[in-house]
Each structure stands twice: as C-alpha cells, then as structure tokens.
Amino acid sequence: MDARDHILCLAVGMVSVDKTDSGGRIPLYCAALYGHKSTITLLRRTLGVDIAGRDNDGATPLYVATRENHRSITRQILAEESTGINASCQSKTTALHFAVEDGNMPLACVLVHLDSLGPNLCDDDVWTASSYALCKGDLRILDLNASNVSPIYLTAEWGHLGIIWRLLSFEKVNINQTVWHKSPLFIAIDNGFRNVADLLLQQGGRLDFNAKPLLGDTAFAVAVSYRYLEIVELLLEDDCLDIIANNRLGKSALLKAASMGHEQVVRCLCRDTRIRNAGSLNGAFEAESNPRIR
C-alpha cells in the first residue's frame, strides 16, 4: 500500500487517526516528520485527530516539524488550536528552541507572538531559546522577547558587544546573572573582551563587581592576573571595590600581581590608599623576586 492508498483509507474512515505505532506516533506525527503536506491537510479536516498528540518521547507533530525544519507544515499545524506549542521532548527542548537553533527567525516570530507560548522555558542545559540565539550573536531575537530574557552571561562570554549594549538598555535584565558562579563581567575579562568589560563597568550601581566564583577570584583579580591595566584602573575608580579581597588560597589581587611580576599593575595598585591602609604591601613585596617592584 503506497502513500496515496493510506490517504484514501484515512479519507473513508478505514484507519483510526489516533492509532499509534510502537513509538507512540500517530499518523499526523508521521506526516509532520516526513514533510507530507497533503496528508497533513487531510488529517486536519478529520474529526477526532489529536493535533498535539505526543510520541513516547513527549514530542508533538509541531515539535517534530520544527525540528526537521518543515516550515510550511509548522505553519499548517499552527493554524489549529491546542497545538502543544510548549511541548518538549525528554531533553526539554521546545519548538521555539529548534526554530532559533536553525536560524528560522520568521517561524520564531510566529511562535513568540502566540499568547500561549512560554518563551523562557529552559532545556536540560538550562538554556532558553533566546540564550541560543544570543550565544550565536543573533541580534534579531531581541526584537521578540528582549524585556524578559536575561542571557547576558552568554553574550559576554562570546564578546557580542552589540547585543550586550541592547540588553543593558532593558532595566529588567539582570546584568549580574551568574553561570557556574561566574558573572558576565568576570567571563568578559577572563576571555579577553575588554570592550565588553568596559561597557559593563559603565553600569554603575547595577553591577556587582565583587562577586566571586568558586575559587574566589573576583573580576578585579582576573584583570590583575591578565595585566589588563585599563580595566584595573577603571575598577579602582569605584569606592565599593573590595580591593583587598582574598581568594580561597588566601591571595589578594596585589599578591597575585606581585608574584606574577606584573610591575605596572603593582605600581598602579600601590598608588591606591586602600591598599596602603590595609597593610597589604609587605606580603606582596615578600612574594616578589623582581627588584624593580621591590
């Protein structure tokens, strides 16, 4: 029996539209999976068809059509009510995740503007669809749901300056959002994106630059370690900076700079009265073998 015979059987009611195979897939799901538009059209007209029927992995016809990038079929299914737009498979990825990952922004726009969509649903990696788009530097996603997303860490990690700038314009965006206890400022400095770090530092009171990851090194300590003198000087301008903070190994930023032989950074730090008042100089000089720093 070929595809046309199957369609004929469906048309005359000889086959149940909700009959599933061993994987829990109904005929509509299979048609969506393989891109059979005419079969989708027929099934949509059939009474009793479950447009949001899930297979054994939790995937719906809309989900699988989006995953396989069958754009015309996704639009067909979206024309119906109760399409299971937020349904996810075992990895918790949704149709919107796949639309964004495939760069199918027209479809993503259609999905986002549906009232029933949950745009901030996370997959197993705790990533939203917006996170994937921003990680790739796709600025268009900001026009879809910018006021509700907060994946600023990812854009800082990849150095997408334009997107950082757009995200910072939204007050609801948490610019201190951490991943593995690392802040956006920390990861921008750690990856060498000085322009991103500079932009974040312009945010004043919104930014928590004293946040510490697991090892206890602040963004300031990282800037010192990499000899990013401009960033160090910018951070020193803020009175709230914890300049004498120690990491879990008991090392301060000054001690790290001295032990690494970063002469210019050490001189910059030594000019700060907070360092002198804390009595941190002796330990730093003892750790330094460079006589020019001594």
N, C-alpha and C positions, 0 to 999 in steps of 0.2 A: 504494500500500500504506500503510494507516494504522498507528498505534502498536499496535493490537491484533493486526494481521497480523504485525508484526515480532515481537511477543511469542510468537505461535503458532509462527512459524518457529524461534525460539530453542528453544521447548519440544520440538519434534520433531527438533531437530538439523539443520535445514536451513541454519543460519547458524553460522559459526565464532565462538565467544565471544571469541576473541583477534584477530579480523580488525580491522585498523586503517584509519582514513581517512588522507587526505593530511597531517593534523596529528598523526598518531601516536596518535589517540584510539581506544580500544576501546569496545565497546558499554556496558560498565559505567561508563566515564568519562562518556559522553554522558548516560546516565541520571542520574548524580550531578549533572552540570552543570545539567540542566533540572528536577531535582527529581521524577523519575518513580519514586516509591516502590515501586509494584507491580513495575516492571521490575527494580529492584534486588533485590527479594525473589526473583524468578525466577532472576536471574543468580547469586545467592548459592547457589542449590541446584544450579547447573550445574557438573559436573565440569570441571576444567581452566581455570576462569576465574581470571585474574590480578588479585586484589583490589588489588594495589599497582602495577598497570601504569601506566607513565608516558607522557605525550604528548611531543611533540618539544621542549617547553619544560621537561620534567622534572616536571610536575605529575601527581599521582596522583588517583584518584577521591576519596579522603579530603580531599586538599588543595582540590580544586575545590568539593566540597560545603561545606566550611567557608568558603571564600572567598565562595560565593554565599549563605551563611547558611541552608542547608538542614539544620536541626538534627536532624530525625528521621532523615534519611539519613546524617548523620555518625554517629549512634548505631548505625544498621544496620551500617555498614561497620566500626565499632569493635568490633562483636560478633565479627568474624572475626580470625584470627591473621594476622600478616605484612601489616598494612595500610599499611606505609610511613609510619608516624607522623612520622618525622623528615624525610621527603622534602621537598625545597624546589624552587622553580622557579628560573629564571635570576637572579632578584633575591635568592635565598637565603631568602625568607620561607617559613615553615612553617605548618602548620595552626594551631599554637598562636598564632602571630603574628596570624592573621586572627581567631581566636576572641577574643583580647584586644582587638584594634582595634575589633571590632564590639560590644564590651561583653557578649559571650556568656560570662559567667563560669561558668554551670553546665557548659557544654562544656569550658571551660578547666580546671575542676576535674577533669572526667573524664580529660582528656588528661594533666594533671600527675601524676595518681596511677597512671598506667601505668608499669611498671618500665622499659620500653624508650624512654621519652621523653627527649630531650635538651633540658631546659628552658632552657639557657643558650646555645643556638645563635643566632648573630647573622646578620642580613641584610646586604645590601651597605652599609648605613649603620652597621654595627657596633652595631646595637641588638638587644637580646633582646626577647622578648615582655613580660617584666617591665618593661623600660625604657619601652615604650609605655604600659603601664598606669600606672606611677608618674608619668610625664610628664603624664598626664591627671588625676592626683590620685585614682586608684582604689586605695583602701586594701585592697580585698579581695584583690588579688594577693599581698599579703604573707603571707596565710594559706596560700598554695600553695607557695611556694618561698623564703621570706624569708631563710633562712640561707645560701643560695647566690648570691643576686643582689647586685650592687654598683652599681646605677644612681643613686647618691646625688647625683651631679652634676646630673642632670636634675631631681630633686625640689628641689634647692637653687635651680636656675635659675628654676623656676616658683613658688618660695615655698610649697611644700606642707609646712607646719610639722608637721602630724600624722604625715605619712609619714616625714619626717626623724627625728622622735622615735622612731618604731618601728624604723627602720633602725639607728639608733645603739645600740639595745638588743642588736644582734647583733654579737658580737666579730669574726666573720668578715668583716663588711662593711668594705671599705677606704674610710675617710672622706676619704682624700687622692686618690681616683681623679680623674684629670685628663682633660679633653676640650679639644683644641687648646691643651694646656699650661696650662689654667686649672683651678684647684682648686675644689671645692664652696664653700669659704669665699670665694674670690675672686669667683665668679659671684654668690653671695648678696649680697655687699657691692656689687658692680658694678650689680646690678639693684635695689638699694634694699631688700632684705629683711633688715632689721636684726634681726628676731626670729629668723630662721633663722641668721644670723651669730652671734648671741648664744648660741644653742643649740650650735652647732658649737664655739664658743670654750670652752664648759664641758667639753669632752672632754679637756682637759689634754694629756698626752703623746701621745695618739693623733693629734693634729692637727699637721700641718706647715704652720704659717702663714707660713713664709719661702719657700714655693715661688713660682717666678717663671714667668709666661707668656712668650711670645716677645719682647715689648717690655721685659721685665724689671721691671715694676711688681709688687710684692708686694701681698697683700691689705691690708696696713697702708698702703701708698702710696695705694691706691684709696680707703680710708676717709678718709685725709687729704685727698685731692682733692675728695671729696664733702662734706667737713665733717661727717662722722659722728662727732661728738665722743665719744659714749658708747662706740662701737666702738674708737676710738683709745685711749681711757682703759683699756678692757679689755685691749687688746693690750699696752699699755705695762706692765701688771702682770706680764707674763711675762718672766723674765730671759733666756729663749732668743730673744727677738725681736731680729732684726737691724735695729735702728732706723736705722742709717746706710747701709743698702744703697742702691746706685745702680742706676737702670735703664740701658738701653742708650744713653740720651742723656746719661748722667753726672749725672742729677738724683736727689738724695735726697728722702725724704718731706718733710723740713723745707724744702728748697729749693723744692719744688713748692707747699707751703702758703704760703710767703712770697711767691712770685711771683704766686700767685693772690689774695693779700690776705686769707687766712683768719686773721684776728687771733686768735680764740680758740684755734684749733688750734696756731698758732705758740707762743702763750704756754704751752699745755699741753706741747708738745714741749720748750720751753726749760727747763721745770722738771725735766726728766729729766737726771740726771747723766751718762748715757751720751752724750747729745748734747754736753754741755759738755766732757767728757773727750776727745771725738773732734775737737774744734776745728772743728765744723761751723757755728758761729753766724755768723762773719764773712761767709762766702759767701752765707748765707741773707739776711742783712741788706742786703748789697750788691744782692741781686736784688729787694729790696722797696722800692717807692716810697712806701708808706704810712708817714708819720712816726710814727703811733701804734705801729706794730710796731717801728720803729727804737728 
